[in-house]
Amino acid sequence: MFPLKDTVMGASTFFASSLPHDVCGSNGLPLTPNSIKILGRFQILKTITHPRLCQYVDITRGKHERLVVAAEHCEKSLEDLLRERKPVSSSWILCIAYEVLQGLQYMNKHGMVHRALSPCNIHLDRKGHVKLAKFGLYHMTAQGVDVDFPIGYPSYLAPEVIAQGIGKPSDHTQCEKPLPSGPKSDLWSLGIILFELCMGRKLFQSLEIAERLKFILMLGCVDDIVTVLAEEHGCLDIIKDLSENIIALLKKCLTFQPSKRQVFSPRPCEVSSLYSPFHKPAGLFSSSPRCANLTLPEDISQLCKDEDNDYLAERSVEEVYYLWCLAGGDLEKELVNKEIIRSKTPVCTLPNILIMNYFSSSFQRLKDVGGEAFYPLLEDDQPALPHSNSSNELSAAATLPLIIRERDTEYQLNRIVLFDRLLKAYPYKKNQIWKEARIDIPPLLRGITWAALLGVEGAIEAKYDAIDKDTPIPTDRQIEVDIPRCHQYDELLSSPEGHAKFRRVLKAWVVSHPNLVYWQGLDSLCAPFLYLNFNNEALAYACMSAFIPKYLYNFFLKDNSHVIQEYLTVFSQMIAFHDPELSNHLNEIGFIPDVSA
């Protein structure tokens, strides 16, 4: 994720629709709550990072199917421009259109549609650039199936969306879904928004919601929708004065038939030269060079000497949010304090937003951490803990039990910074990663640290993608039985998204290891790797593939009886060493490990 810097975080809340408690699915198990389904689908949104999209950070599940989402938020939006009731200049409209299309195009590459595009969801950052908010709501709610409120705003819905209506599955055990909206629906919404910016006010304000929807459907009977909208709102003169580029853009967006509405790339020639293409940074396990665009200050010795610099703001949003939670931050509590969460009738349970203040009293201690802590030296003879203004406290914390260390905010900040630096130097700093991991591993970086400790390297994505995970194999039936039966202990792993990822990773391992077989328990071995790398199946697969030959050698052979016998012998010896009294008792009663196994 990108650095915190001037980012403002917001928390929004909504309810998933409830399911009947006395109905089971086709597998005989109770239906998975919709809130858990949303929780699983949300995870991929945390990986979608783009300058034109508000970054999603976290989601939490509360009582009565309540969900609270933490995401980047901007205090200004296009809604504020429309409140001024002044037409926006043509050059700015082209810039807005270009930046919105950049965000929509990146979403579409990831198979997502906004569907709730409106002036209030097109935010403007402090430099005036566009950031699309709530772009994942339609995706995480399964195209609106898992919530009781409609996704979208009546004035901005495309005609094909209105014509389809808002349907809900009549049978909760079936997978009935309305036809999902496509990228062309967002183009219509964008056209209406751009028209409003040209006009300087909102459309359809004198009409009731039903009349608005009817009017939009009636636009299919006219040839020139732009002109009809202008005549209906008394702004024909303003529209006639627009440049040809703006008129052409409006007509492309406001084409009634979706089959004729072109999905076009963001290429307005007047503004495209102002923007450089976005390149996602290379990941740790990637074939691309990670340091290709590395820049260093002219005087590196002054890197952490500025006392006025906010070093915490240079850390990623994910890290700062994790530390905020560690310091006692609670999304639902913040919403309760702001009276956004309170007893309301169901009609008032639409998503609401709260601007979060990270620097609460419990978080202030991190402001006192010196710059040296954020730039630790990675020499082998350096102490495990970086220096800070409270180094004595840190030294004391290092001797405390692990469960306390993992809850100490400042200690975790120092460990996260240190491991982040070491992992960026992997595999060259592999020995030092081992050395630090023997002390402890920060939970936030546990997944990627485990991968480094297991020696995972190379282009793991390409290797994982090359494995056939679709062709049916005899093991499929056993995997299908084990996954929903054995992993109800965790919300994420028990979600439909978690089940699908389990199936793909396990099947990839079985297919790529023809000399080994699937034994019951392999799914439980896969679980921690998948949980820690939920949005990176390739890394979960690579970790499991590296772990098994190292720690469970030959355990998954077709005939593994001799291997199990060795493990049981070791088990008996360990009991005899650690608890001789128990070992003698088991021998007296004739306890045979083979039977128990």
N, C-alpha and C positions, 0 to 999 in steps of 0.2 A: 504494500500500500504506500501511498505518497506521504511526505512529511506533514506533520500537524500544521506548522507555520501559522497562517491567519485563519485556518479552518474553524468554522463554528459547527458544533455538533447539535443535532436535534433528535428528539425522541418522539415517536408517534405510536399510537395504540389503536387497535381495532379488535373485533371479535371474529373468530371463525364460527361457522354455523355448527350447531350441535347435532349429534347423531343419536338415534334411539339406543338405549342401553340393552334392550332385550333382543337385538338382532345380531347374528353372526355372519361372517363372510363365507365364501365358498370353501375355505380351508377349515371351517369349524371354529376359528378363533374369533373373539370379539372384533368389531370393526375398529380400524385405526382411527383415533380422533382426528378431525380435520386440522386441528392446531399442530399436531405432530407431522401431518403431511406437509403443511406450510413450512414448518421448521426444517424439514429435509430439503425442500425445493429452494429455500432461501440461501442455503450454503453456497451455491454457485455464484450468487450475486456478489459475494465478498471478493471474488476473484476478478470481477469485471471493473477494470480501472481505466478511466479515460478522462481527459481534461474537460469534456463536455457532459460528464455524468456525475451526479452527486454520489459519492462513495458510500456503499452500504458497509456497516461495521459489525453489527450483532443483532440477534433477535432472542428474546426471552419469552417463555411461556408461563402465564399466570393461571389463576383460578378461572373456572367457567369459560374455558376456551379463549381467554384473553391473550393477545400477543402484543409485545412491545418491541418496536424496531428502532435501533440507533443508526443514524445515517448522517452524512454531511448535510449541512443546511446553510442557505444564504438568506440574509434578512431582506433582500430586495428581490422583486420578481417583475415580470411584464405586467402583472396586475397593477403595480404601482405606477407604471407608465400610463396605463389606461385611465387611472383615476385622475390624472392631470388633464384629461379630455383635450389633448392636443395631438394633431397628426405627427407621426414620427418621420424623420427625414428618410428619403429613399436610400441613401448610402447606409444608414444604420439598419434599415429593414433588410437590406441585402446581407449585411454582416450577421444579423440575428438569424436569418434564414439559413445562411451557410453553416453557422455553428450548430443550429438545431439539427440540420441534415447530417452533420458530422456525427453527432451523438446517436441519431436514429440509425445511421448506417452501421456504426459499431455494434449497436444492439442487435441489428438484423443479422450480422455475422455470427452472433452467438445464439441465433434462433429465437430472439425475443421481440415482442411488440409492446409499445407503451400503452396504448388504448386509453390512457387517462390524460392525454396531452391537453393542456389548457394554460392560460396566462399565469395562473398561480403556481403551476408546476414547472414553469420555465424560469429558473432563478437567474439572477445576475450577481456575479461575484464582485469583489471590491474594485476590480479593474473594468467592470462592465461586460465581462464575457459570460456567455450562456452556460448554465449547468442544468441538465434535466433532472428533476426530482421525481420520486415515486415511480421510476421507470420499471421497477421490478414487481410492483403490486399485482399486475395482471398475470405474470409468470408464477409467482409464489402461491397464488390462490387458484391455480389450475384454470386459468381463463375465467375466474370469477365463480367457479362451481363451489368452492369451499367457504364462501362467505355469503351473508344474506343481503348485502348491499350491492348495487350495480357498480361496475368499474367504468368510470368515464363520466363526463359532464354533458347534459342534454344538448347544449348549444354547439358542442364541438364533436358530437358523435357523427360518424360517416353514415350516409344513407343505408348502406348494406348492413350496418350494425343495428340501426333502428328497425329495418325491415325484418331482421331475424328475430328481434325481441330478446328478452332476458328469460331464458328457460332454466329450470332447475331439475336435476334428475328426480324422477318419481320413485325410483327404487334405489335405496342406498347401497344395495349389494351389487348393483350393475354399474358399468362404467359409461353411463350415458353422459355425453358432454355436448354442449352446443358447438357448432362449427367455430373454431377459433378465428379471431380477427387476424388479418395479415398486415404487412408493412404499409399497404395502400390506404388502410384506415387512418393511419397516423398522418399521411400526406393530406388527407381532407382536413383533419383537425388543424394541421399547420396552416393550410390555406385560409381557414376561418380566422385564425389568430393573426396572420399577416394582414388580412383585410381589415380587421379591427384596428391594428396599429396604423394602417394607412388612413383610416377614418378618424382615429383618435377617440373612439368610444366602442362600447360593446354592442354586439348585434342581438336582436330578438328580445330586448329588455321589456318591451310592452306586451309580450305574448306570454301566456301561461305555458307550462312545460309541455302539455299535450299539444297545444297549438304550435309550439316551436318544432316539435317532432314532425307534425303533419306538414308544416311549411317546408321543412328540409326534404321530405319525401316528394313534395309537389315540385321541387326543383328539377326532377327528372323529366318534366314536361316542357322545359324551356331550352333554348339553344345556347344562350349566353348567360351563365349563372352569375358571373361577376357583375354584369350590367343590371340584372334583375335585383340583386342584393343592394346595389348602389341606389337604384330607383326606390326600392322599398324603404330605405333608411335616409333618403333625401341627401345623398352625398355624391350625386353623379358628377358634379363639377370637380370634386376632389379626385375622383377616380380618373377622369379624363386628363387631368394634369400629371398623372403618374408616368414614369418612364416606361419605355417598351419592355425593358427587362422585368420590371415589377409586374406589369400586366401579364406578360407571358408566364411568369412564375405563378401568379394567382390562378390563371386558367389551367395550368398543368395540375395544380393541387386540387382545384375545385372542378374536376371532371366527374360527372355523376356516376357513370358506369365504371366500376372498379377495373374491369378488363381493359378499359381505354385510359385509365389513370396510370401514367408511367411512374415506375420507381426509378428515380434518377439520382445520380451521385451529386454531392455538394460541389458544383463547379461554376458558381457565378464568376465570370471572368474579371469583374471589377474588384473583387475582394480576395480572390484565391491566393494572390501573391503575398498577402499579408500573413498567411498562416504556413507554418512548417508542418510536414506530416508527422503524425504521432507514431512512435515506435515503443512498444511495450518492452520494458527492461528485461534482459535475459535472466532466466532463473538459475538457481545453483546447479541443477542437473540439466544442463542444456549444452548443445553443441556450439552455440554462439559464444564468442568471447565476452565475459562479463565486464571487463574493464575497457572495452572499446571506446567508451565515451567518458572515461574517468578524467576529472579535472581537479587539480590541487591548487590551493592558494599560493601566491608568489613566495610568501614567507611562512613556511609550515610551522616554524617555532612559535608563531603567534596564533596558532589555530585555536587554542583554548585559553588565551590570556585575557580576553575581553570580558570584564566583569559584568558589563551591562547586557551581554548577549544572552538570549533565552535558548540555552542548549536543548532544553526539553522539547522545544518547538521543532527541532530538527529531526526528532525521532518520528517513526511512522505513527499514523493514526491508530493502528491496531495495538501498538505497544503502549501508547499513552492511555488508550481506553482500558486496556488490561490492568495497568497500574492504578487507574482511577477506581476500577472495581475492587482491586486489592486493598485500596485505602478506605473502603467502605461505601463507594458509590453504588447506587441501586437505581436502575431505570424506573421501576414501578414506584418506588418511594418518591423520586423526583416528580413524577406525574401526579401523585397524590398531593404532594406539597403545593403544587401549582393549581390544584383543584381541577385538573383535567380528568383524572380518574375519580369518579364519584357515582353515587346511585343515580341512574338515568333510565328512562324508558328506552326500549330497543331502537326506536327511530332516531335516537340521538347518539348512536354508537358508531358513527362514521369516523374514519381516521382523524385524529387531531395531532398537532405538532407542538412540541415544547423545545425551546432553545436551552441547551444544557450548558452549565458553567462548570468546566472541569476543575477549576481551582477553588474547590471548597476547602473548608478548614482542615479536613483530614488529608488533603492533597498538598497542602502548602509546604510540607517538609521537603518535597522534591525541588522546590524553588531554591533551596539553600545548597543543593549539590553543586560542587565546583565543576569547572569545565574539564579538568583532568579526568574526571570519571567518565566523560563522554568520548574521550580519545585515549584509551589505555594503550600503552606500548605492548607489543606482542613478542617481546624477546623472552627466551626460555627462562632467564634468571629473574624475571619479574614476579612479584607476589601475585597470588591468585586474585586478590581483590584490588581494584583500582583505588586511587586516592580520592578522598572527598573531605568536605568540611567536617564531617562527623565520622572520621575513619576509626576512632576508638569504638563507637557504637557498632560499626560494621564488623570490626574484628570480634567484638563480643557476640554479634549475631551469628558469625560463622561457626561458633562452637555450640550453638543451640540445636535442638532436634530438627530434623528435616521439615516436619509439618509446620513448625514455627517459622523457619527460614522461608518457606514457600508463601507465607502470609506477610512477610516483612516487606513493605513497599520499597524502601530505599535499597535494601539488600537485593531485591529482585531487579530493580533498575540497573544496578551495577552488573549483575550477572547477565542480564539481557544484552546490555551494551557489549560486554566482553565476548559472549558467545556469538553475537551478531558479527563482530569483527573477525573472530576466528573462523566462522563458517564461510564468510566471504573470501577467506584465504584458503579454503579447502580445495584440493587435498594437501596443499603444502604445509598446513598447520595441523595435520591429522594427529600427530603425536601430542600436541598441546591440547587438542580437543579431548583426547583420551585422559590426559592429566586432569583437566578441569572437570570432566564428567565424573571422575571418581569422587569429587567433592559433592557436587550436585548438578542437576540440569534444570534450568528455568522451565517451568511447565509450558510457557508460551512457545518455546522453541524445541520442545521435546521431540516432535515428529521428525524434523529435519536433522536434529542432532543424532537421533538414533540411526538415521540413514547414513550419516557420516561415520558413525562408529562401526556400522556394518560394512563399510567400504563400498557403498553404492556410488557408482561413477558413470559417466558417459551419457549418451542420448537415450535416456530410458523411455521417453515418450515414443520415439520411433520404434523401439523394440516392442513396447506394449501394444502399440497400434497394429503392428504386423501380425499379432497372434489372432487366430480365428476364434472369436468368442460367440459366434452365431450358429454354427453347424451343430445340430443335436448330437450329444454323446450319451453313453449309458449312465454316467454319473449325474446327469441333470436332475433326475428324479430325487435322488438322495439330497442333493443341494437344496432343491425346492422345499423339501420337508424340514431340513435342519434350520434354515435361516429364520423363518417366522417363529419357529418353536423355541429357539434357544437364545434369542437376543431381544427379549421384551424388557430387559433391565435398563435399557438406555433409550431415551426419546429419539436421538438422532439415528441410531442403528436400527431402531424398530420402525422407522418411517419407510414408506414405499421407495423413496429415493435411496435410502440406506440398503434396502433389500436388493434393489437393482444393481447397486455398486458391489455388494457382496457377491452376487451371482457372477458378474463379469470378472472380478479379480480371482475368485476361486476357480472359475472355468479356465481362465488364462493360465493359472498355475498347473492345472491338471493337463491341459493340452500341451503345454510347453515342457512337461516332464513325463514323457511316455513310459519311462522305466519305473515310475512311482504311481501310487493310487491314492484315491480320496478315502481317508478314514474319518469316521466321526471324531470331531474334535479339531479338524483342520479349520473349520469355520471360526472356532473360538480362538485359535492361534492368529487367524487373519484379523479378528475384531480390533485389537489395539492398534495395529498398523493402519487399518481403514479409518478408525476413529480419529487418529492423529493426522491423517492425510486425506480427509474426507473429499476435498476438492482436487485431489491429485491421485487418481487410481493407479497411474503408472508408478508413482513412488511407493504406494502401499504394496503393489505387486513386487517391486524390486526389493523392498525391505524384507518381505516374507520369503522371497526366493533366496536372499542372502542369509537369512536367519536359519532356515531349515538345515542346509548342509553343515552349518557351523555348530549348531546346538542340538539338532535332532537328526543326526546323520543316520540314514537308512531306516528311520522310524516309519516312513510311509511306503516301505516295500510291500509287495503283495503278500509275501509271507514274512511277517515281522515278529514272529513269536520269540526268536532268539534275542532280538533287540529289546523287546519288552521284558524278557527275563533278566537281562542285564540291568535295565532300569529298576526293576523291582528288587534286585539284589542290592543295588546301591541304596534304594529306599530303606530297606531293612537295616543296613549298616548305619545309615544316618540316624534312624530312630534309636538304635542301640547306643550310639555315641552321645546323642543329645538327651535321651530320656531312657536310661537303662531300666528303670522300674516299669515303665510302660512296655518296653521290649520284652522283659521277662513275663509280664502278664499276658501279652499276646502269644508268646510261646506256650504258656501253660494252658491256654484255652484252645490251642491248635489253630491259631490264626494263620491262614495261608494267603499271601499276597496275590497269588494267581487267581484265586476264587474272587476276591474283591475286585480285581482288575477286570 
